[in-house]
């Protein structure tokens, strides 16, 4: 259908899309400063180790003797065994009775598939 002003067909309005905004990122400067400090400390340690004069040993070594702890005089050995039904425990053995669980009875009633009620 021609436009009333210039006789040309009406054009649809151009589609404007919103401009995507970049995601907010954390500031990298504090981490860069921390890495730089670590690099500076490592470089200082390496230069100090390479540039320092070698140390000479005097030949004397200091030894320190520590008193040894006495070994325990009695070593208790605890051995656990599980008795089969009908077995008896060895003499002088402490017996712990395992409680038997209470039996559970569950009744489930189902209808046969396709059966009428």
Number of C-alpha atoms within 10 A of each C-alpha: 7 9 10 9 8 8 9 10 11 12 7 6 6 6 6 6 6 6 6 6 6 6 6 6 6 7 8 8 9 10 10 11 11 11 12 12 12 12 12 12 12 12 12 12 12 11 11 11 11 10 9 8 8 8 6 6 7 6 5 6 7 5 6 6 6 6 6 6 6 6 7 6 6 6 7 6 6 6 5 8 8 10 10 7 6 5 8 9 11 8 6 6 7 9 13 7 6 7 6 6 6 6 6 6 6 6 6 5 6 6 8 8 6 6 6 6 5
